[in-house]
Each structure stands twice: as structure tokens, then as C-alpha cells.
């Protein structure tokens, strides 16, 4: 059974899926937990990390094309910035859900995106922290941040 982010809007879709699965398996185990996307702490930390990451990458020669030709070539370049890093690593670490919707750091879905759950945000930050360590990039991590608190809780 796949995981669902259930709302009143998609309740009928969920019920139909459960019925279909019951046709295949007469007994299902269903658990529920809050889909709370958490505090802004992890989103703010990710934005801060993207500034540091962009500076690190730009210092190593990473650039962005100014324009793409119809044949695929590029015109000119500009410095890699925090917005570029945010787009790159959001796509890399959060990706899309099972319906192909891009996951977002925002608290509510927008522009055809679904808000990432607290667990998905945590996993994305964890993956970026590991990536940064492998590259020798030191990232700021406040002791009282939501991410740090979740890491401490995970160790317990």
C-alpha cells in the first residue's frame, strides 16, 4: 500500500484506492498520523544553507547560462546564486510525489506543487547536510532549530 497525504478534497480518491486494494487483499492494515508540515524552521534553515551552498559553488566556478539557443547551446553565463541552489537542491532532495507533483517547502501547495511533509523536509535537509560534508562545506546548524531537535530525537 502506498502512503497518502489525505485531505477532505481527496478523500473519495483515497476510499476508491482502499476498495481496489481490498479486492486484491481481503485484509489491510491502515495507520494514520498527522500530516503536519511542521514549523518554518526547516524551510528557513534550507534557505540559509542555499546561500552558503551557492557561494561555495560559485567560488568553484559554477555558473548559470543567460539564455539557451533553440539548438540547445547557451549564450553567456552568470554567477550561480541562492535561488539557483534552492531550485537545484529542492528538485534533487525533495523531488516529486507519487502523482508527479513537485514537493515544495511552502506550508501550502502552490503552482501545482504539494507541500512537503515534516519527514520529507527532514530527509531533504539530512541529504543536503551529507552532501555538504562530502564536499567539505560547513553548514550553520542552530542548536535550537527544528532540524537539530529532530536529529537529537532520532538518536534517542
C-alpha positions as CSV (number, residue, x, y, z in Angstrom):
1,X,0.0,0.0,0.0
2,X,1.3,3.4,-0.8
3,X,1.3,6.4,1.5
4,X,-1.3,9.1,1.1
5,X,-1.5,12.7,2.2
6,X,-5.2,12.7,2.9
7,X,-7.4,15.8,2.9
8,X,-11.1,16.3,2.6
9,X,-10.5,17.2,-1.0
10,X,-9.0,13.8,-2.0
11,X,-11.0,11.6,0.4
12,X,-13.0,9.9,-2.3
13,X,-9.9,9.1,-4.3
14,X,-8.4,7.5,-1.1
15,X,-11.5,5.5,-0.4
16,X,-11.6,4.2,-4.0
17,X,-7.9,3.2,-3.7
18,X,-8.6,1.3,-0.5
19,X,-11.6,-0.5,-2.1
20,X,-9.3,-1.5,-5.0
21,X,-6.7,-2.8,-2.6
22,X,-9.3,-4.7,-0.7
23,X,-10.2,-6.5,-3.9
24,X,-6.6,-7.8,-4.1
25,X,-6.1,-8.4,-0.4
26,X,-9.0,-9.1,2.0
27,X,-7.3,-7.6,5.0
28,X,-5.3,-4.3,5.1
29,X,-3.6,-2.6,8.0
30,X,-4.1,1.1,7.9
31,X,-2.4,3.5,10.2
32,X,-2.8,7.3,10.4
33,X,-0.6,10.1,11.6
34,X,-0.7,13.8,11.3
35,X,0.5,15.3,8.0
36,X,1.6,18.5,9.8
37,X,4.3,20.2,7.6
38,X,6.0,21.5,10.8
39,X,7.3,24.9,11.7
40,X,9.1,27.2,9.3
41,X,12.3,26.3,11.0
42,X,13.4,23.7,8.4
43,X,12.4,25.8,5.4
44,X,14.3,28.8,6.8
45,X,17.4,26.7,7.5
46,X,17.3,25.3,4.0
47,X,17.2,28.8,2.6
48,X,20.2,29.8,4.7
49,X,22.0,26.7,3.6
50,X,21.3,27.5,-0.1
51,X,23.0,30.9,0.3
52,X,26.1,29.2,1.8
53,X,25.9,26.5,-0.9
54,X,25.6,29.0,-3.7
55,X,28.6,30.9,-2.5
56,X,30.6,27.7,-2.2
57,X,29.6,26.5,-5.7
58,X,30.2,30.0,-7.3
59,X,33.7,30.1,-5.8
60,X,34.4,26.8,-7.6
61,X,33.3,28.1,-11.0
62,X,29.7,27.0,-11.2
63,X,27.7,29.4,-13.4
64,X,24.3,29.5,-15.0
65,X,23.6,30.2,-18.7
66,X,22.0,33.5,-19.5
67,X,19.9,32.1,-22.4
68,X,19.5,28.8,-24.2
69,X,19.6,28.7,-28.0
70,X,17.0,26.7,-29.9
71,X,19.6,24.1,-30.7
72,X,20.5,23.6,-27.0
73,X,23.6,25.8,-26.8
74,X,23.9,28.7,-24.4
75,X,24.5,32.4,-24.6
76,X,26.7,33.8,-21.9
77,X,26.8,33.0,-18.2
78,X,26.0,34.5,-14.8
79,X,27.1,33.7,-11.3
80,X,25.3,30.8,-9.6
81,X,23.1,32.2,-6.8
82,X,21.0,31.1,-3.8
83,X,17.8,31.0,-5.9
84,X,19.6,28.6,-8.4
85,X,20.8,26.5,-5.5
86,X,17.3,26.4,-4.0
87,X,15.7,25.2,-7.3
88,X,18.5,22.7,-7.9
89,X,18.5,21.1,-4.5
90,X,14.8,21.2,-3.9
91,X,14.4,19.2,-7.1
92,X,17.3,16.9,-6.1
93,X,16.3,16.2,-2.5
94,X,12.5,16.7,-2.4
95,X,11.7,15.7,-5.9
96,X,8.1,14.8,-6.7
97,X,5.3,12.8,-5.1
98,X,3.7,9.6,-6.4
99,X,1.4,11.8,-8.6
100,X,4.2,13.7,-10.2
101,X,3.6,16.9,-8.2
102,X,6.7,18.7,-7.2
103,X,7.2,18.9,-3.5
104,X,7.5,22.4,-2.0
105,X,9.0,24.0,1.1
106,X,5.9,26.2,1.4
107,X,3.3,25.5,4.0
108,X,0.5,25.2,1.4
109,X,0.7,23.8,-2.1
110,X,1.0,26.4,-4.8
111,X,1.6,26.5,-8.6
112,X,0.8,22.8,-8.9
113,X,3.1,21.8,-6.0
114,X,2.4,19.8,-2.9
115,X,3.8,20.9,0.5
116,X,6.4,18.6,1.7
117,X,5.7,16.8,5.0
118,X,7.8,17.4,8.0
119,X,9.5,14.0,7.4
120,X,10.2,14.8,3.7
121,X,11.7,18.2,4.8
122,X,13.9,16.5,7.4
123,X,15.1,13.9,4.9
124,X,16.0,16.6,2.4
125,X,18.0,18.6,4.9
126,X,19.7,15.4,6.0
127,X,20.7,14.6,2.5
128,X,22.0,18.1,1.8
129,X,24.0,18.0,5.1
130,X,25.6,14.8,4.0
131,X,26.3,16.2,0.5
132,X,27.9,19.3,2.0
133,X,30.1,17.2,4.4
134,X,31.3,15.1,1.5
135,X,32.3,18.4,-0.4
136,X,34.0,19.9,2.7
137,X,31.3,22.6,3.1
138,X,30.5,23.6,6.7
139,X,26.8,24.5,7.2
140,X,25.4,26.5,10.0
141,X,23.0,24.5,12.2
142,X,21.5,26.2,15.2
143,X,21.2,24.1,18.3
144,X,17.5,25.1,18.8
145,X,16.5,24.6,15.2
146,X,13.7,22.2,14.3
147,X,16.1,20.1,12.3
148,X,18.6,19.8,15.1
149,X,15.9,18.9,17.6
150,X,14.6,16.2,15.3
151,X,18.1,14.8,14.9
152,X,18.5,14.6,18.6
153,X,15.1,12.9,19.0
154,X,16.1,10.4,16.3
155,X,19.2,9.3,18.2
156,X,17.3,8.7,21.4
